[in-house]
Amino acid sequence: MRGGAVFVLALLMVRYWPRAPLRERFPLSTAVWSEDGELLRVTLASDDQYRLWTPLSEMSPVLIDAFLLKEDRWFRWHPGVNAVALVRAGFRTWRGGVRQGGSTLTMQLARLMYRLNTKTPAGKMRQAGYAVWLEARYSKHELFEAYLNVAPFGGNVQGVGAASRIYLGKPASQVDLAEALTLAVIPQSPLARGGQAANLPAARAQLGNLWRRTRRIGDSEEREIVSAVALGQRHSLPEIAPHFVDALLRENGQPGRIDTTLNAGMQRLVEQQIGRYLNQFGDRGIRNVAAMVVDSRDMSVKAWVGSADYGNEAIHGQINGVLTKRSPGSTLKPFIYGLALDQGILHPRTILRDAPTSFGPFTPEKFDGRFFGPISAQEALIRSRNVPAVWVATQLRQPDLYQFLESAGVSGMRPESYYGLALALGGGELTMEELAQLYAMLANRGVLRPVRTIRGSRLRDGAQLLSPEASFITLDMLRHNPRPDDDGGAARRGLWPVAWKTGTSWGFRDAWTAGIAGPYVLVVWIGDFEAQGNPSFVGVDAAAPLFFRISDAMNLAHPDEVVPPLRPPPGVSRVAVCSASGDLPNVYCPQTVETWYIPGKSPIRVSQLHRAVRVDAETGRPACASDAAATRLEVFEFWPSDLMKLFREAGVPRRAPPRLPDCAADDVSEAPRIASPLRNVTYTLRGASAITLESSVAADVRDVFWFDGAALIAKTPVSHGALAWHPAAGGMHLIRAIDDHGRSAERDVEIQFTN
């Protein structure tokens, strides 16, 4: 009993002693897989064999049964050596003079693993010993799986995974009975392995007869048994998303299986749209395209097209356009405006000047040669006006655009002095991958994260480069950019919302469109890897139509993927501003529009553009208030002289305001008078206590705007009386009350908080 127990214990120790998996005993090919289960590429193993490790669960059941029937029907019951089969094989060899094999499947695996010479009795003994040793250490499942993955199939093809791909053009899971019977006889048919199938039909017929005898078969199986399977021509191994796989293998070229985030279906969709686009517009010299799709929710790469044709040397097709540094043109402008939103320089309806302007030695050129004069920040962004963008860039402090790009990890940047203000117009260089990450940042509330290419990899934490508020507003501004084919029906067609921006580099070398379509970041580049200019390489004319073809096709391919509405973060508010000035409307502003703003950051003041002037009823000339009986009030727009000149040049002249007499100066006695808070009083607050804001105003005032420094507290109608203010911090505060005529009063207030 004790000896038996020791023996059993020894067997258990042998079986469960730590050991390397069998798959680690063989050099393996690298198999790159898409997220939707398609093989993208198989590389040669280190010994120049195609050896694609395939689990038993991913093999057709008839393929497994065919190999067991052909190689070792008693595999599941013997301990590694089948003595009966060995004796029978030896007797037949001695009797007939023809060598007969008696090796079990485990013995064949041992021969392949340990490279044994089994033509001698001693070699056969070693093979049997190794087989028993393997049986003691590994399960039948592991042994059978290993054998099917290393069995020779001719040339440099080993294992059913590679053989089914190369000989049948399909994965092992899709092999039918006829194909399984054919594959099962190849390892024991040397002539077939050498490409000569002289004895393959006979061996297959013999296995087919054995299949009939060992199981009851129906008519369908009978037809498959007699079906012919041609193996004369090797199928090409898959080569999907070659630029993506090239980049991946450079980063992670370890043998074995690599599961990627790329979606083969979406990859084909993007490639198809590119192919159709090039067929349509190739006569314009558009021959090369690169594109990238990233899921903004988890930063996984879904499609990666490095060039229009990987094998086309005429366009240098093997260059990876996704990783090539190119001038981004105006695709960086959204980040200039995003930084400006965070730094309190503007809000979407802030009026900027689009007029001929020199910034020291730098004079931005206009792509269309036109200037729009006063233009809102939102319109300046979506119309890609250069002068406003450069002016905004000059106002940025910490960080400016260069520092922002450095923080975003843009590689290979030269010193800031090299670019100057030209950086705002695409004077630097980025890769498509870097640009995609920047646009994904807008969708991710200002947090920059690197793209992911490996399934299951951790979504890494990123840097907060913009506030959630600035990111949201920038994205909302870009969503107002009309499609190039906009007919007003995009929303009715149920298309995803798209926030997008175009870019064109100097010399028409690069045409870009980048944006967010539904949950995906999409970047499209059209150009020439030799950096040859082409007047057709214009972002809005060349890249934007392809961008929307791809985004619409993705939308149609995923009709059930509902995109939630873009919701503002808590720190964003809405306010009505005068549409002409972008400031809070005074009583004379004829038209208002709502805009987003960030309380405490966005520049908000009361508009002074529209002013009432008292004019003589007979002459129409400005008059003094003392002549009120013979005068009337007229509202004029008081534009600066340079903008008035632009209006005249554009053919839309504005009525010039008259020169005001000295007596028409503002009457400061009509300014608001602050009743609360009091002067020279320190307010001590506890918890959620509030301070009352109250003023008395002139009879013609309807609204009062209260400010804490530059930050708008609230707009209150006079009829509502006092306002409760909850200060966010202690210290000195400059409280201002401004009426809707632009008249103001202010007061310093000291606040302390106590428990």
PyMOL commands that set and color helices and strands:
alter all, ss='L'
color gray80, all
select helices_A, chain A and resi 2-16+22-25+56-58+61-71+83-96+105-114+121-137+140-150+160-168+172-174+177-188+190-193+200-214+219-226+242-251+264-284+313-315+329-342+377-382+386-395+401-407+416-425+432-443+468-479+506-508+539-557+625-630+641-649+662-664+668-670+718-720
alter helices_A, ss='H'
color red, helices_A
select strands_A, chain A and resi 30-33+39-42+50-51+157-158+256-259+289-295+300-305+351-354+373-376+447-448+463-464+498-504+510-517+520-527+573-578+592-597+610-616+631-637+673-676+682-686+691-696+703-708+711-717+723-725+731-739+744-754
alter strands_A, ss='S'
color yellow, strands_A
deselect
rebuild
show_as cartoon
